[in-house]
């Protein structure tokens, strides 16, 4: 792929990752069924930022149900969704730590 095509592709990915979704397509974090946290994300980049404010039990709840994975796929982040699947079964604190690292790696890798 030529440099200009790579550059255009990278810019398009960056726009997609930072594009603000309408509220009905945002991700809403929960403690469990019927227990909203009052925290939502409206882009892949925003999700990474909001994750820092979400308790590990909420992360476990969503990973085990496949919620994050479904939302990531909807955003065109299938590779990240697959990696999140591998976190199932981990303790909540470890799961949140690995998810945080996974997102940082995904975003850094796309910026290079």
C-alpha positions as CSV (number, residue, x, y, z in Angstrom):
1,X,0.0,0.0,0.0
2,X,1.3,3.4,-0.9
3,X,2.1,6.0,1.8
4,X,-0.7,8.2,0.8
5,X,-3.2,5.3,0.9
6,X,-1.9,4.3,4.4
7,X,-2.2,7.9,5.5
8,X,-5.8,8.3,4.3
9,X,-6.7,4.9,5.9
10,X,-5.2,5.9,9.2
11,X,-7.0,9.3,9.1
12,X,-10.3,7.6,8.3
13,X,-9.8,5.1,11.2
14,X,-9.0,8.0,13.6
15,X,-12.2,9.9,12.5
16,X,-14.2,6.7,13.0
17,X,-12.8,6.1,16.5
18,X,-13.4,9.7,17.6
19,X,-16.7,10.3,15.9
20,X,-19.4,11.0,18.4
21,X,-22.3,8.6,18.2
22,X,-25.9,9.6,18.9
23,X,-27.0,8.8,22.5
24,X,-29.0,5.7,21.4
25,X,-25.8,4.1,20.0
26,X,-23.6,5.0,23.0
27,X,-22.4,2.4,25.5
28,X,-24.0,2.7,28.9
29,X,-22.2,1.0,31.8
30,X,-24.1,-1.0,34.4
31,X,-23.2,-2.6,37.8
32,X,-25.5,-5.4,36.8
33,X,-29.0,-5.9,35.5
34,X,-31.1,-2.8,36.4
35,X,-28.1,-1.1,38.0
36,X,-26.9,1.8,35.7
37,X,-23.7,3.5,36.8
38,X,-24.6,6.8,35.1
39,X,-21.5,6.6,32.9
40,X,-21.7,6.3,29.1
41,X,-19.3,6.4,26.2
42,X,-20.0,7.8,22.7
43,X,-16.9,6.7,20.8
44,X,-14.1,4.1,21.0
45,X,-11.7,6.8,22.3
46,X,-14.3,8.0,24.8
47,X,-14.9,4.5,26.0
48,X,-11.2,4.2,26.9
49,X,-11.4,7.4,28.9
50,X,-14.6,6.4,30.7
51,X,-13.3,3.0,31.6
52,X,-11.0,4.5,34.2
53,X,-14.1,5.6,36.2
54,X,-15.9,2.2,36.0
55,X,-15.7,-0.3,38.8
56,X,-14.1,-3.7,38.0
57,X,-17.3,-5.6,38.8
58,X,-19.1,-3.6,36.0
59,X,-16.3,-4.5,33.6
60,X,-16.7,-8.2,34.5
61,X,-20.5,-7.9,34.1
62,X,-20.2,-6.5,30.6
63,X,-17.3,-8.8,29.4
64,X,-19.0,-12.0,30.6
65,X,-22.2,-11.0,28.8
66,X,-20.4,-9.9,25.6
67,X,-21.7,-6.3,25.8
68,X,-18.3,-4.7,25.1
69,X,-17.5,-7.1,22.3
70,X,-20.9,-6.4,20.6
71,X,-20.4,-2.6,20.9
72,X,-16.8,-2.8,19.6
73,X,-18.0,-4.9,16.6
74,X,-20.7,-2.3,15.9
75,X,-17.9,0.3,15.9
76,X,-15.8,-1.7,13.4
77,X,-13.4,-2.8,16.1
78,X,-13.7,-6.6,15.6
79,X,-10.0,-7.3,16.5
80,X,-10.5,-5.6,19.8
81,X,-13.7,-7.5,20.4
82,X,-12.0,-10.8,19.9
83,X,-9.2,-9.8,22.3
84,X,-11.9,-8.9,24.9
85,X,-13.4,-12.4,24.6
86,X,-10.1,-13.8,25.8
87,X,-10.6,-11.9,29.1
88,X,-13.6,-14.0,30.2
89,X,-13.2,-15.8,33.5
90,X,-10.5,-13.5,34.9
91,X,-11.0,-11.8,38.3
92,X,-12.6,-8.3,38.0
93,X,-9.5,-6.3,38.8
94,X,-7.3,-8.2,36.5
95,X,-9.9,-8.1,33.7
96,X,-10.2,-4.3,34.0
97,X,-6.4,-3.9,34.0
98,X,-6.0,-6.1,30.9
99,X,-8.9,-4.3,29.1
100,X,-7.3,-1.0,29.8
101,X,-4.0,-2.2,28.4
102,X,-5.7,-3.7,25.4
103,X,-7.5,-0.5,24.5
104,X,-4.3,1.6,25.0
105,X,-2.4,-0.8,22.7
106,X,-5.2,-0.8,20.1
107,X,-5.3,3.0,20.0
108,X,-1.5,3.4,20.0
109,X,-1.1,0.8,17.2
110,X,-3.6,2.6,15.0
111,X,-1.8,6.0,15.5
112,X,1.6,4.7,14.3
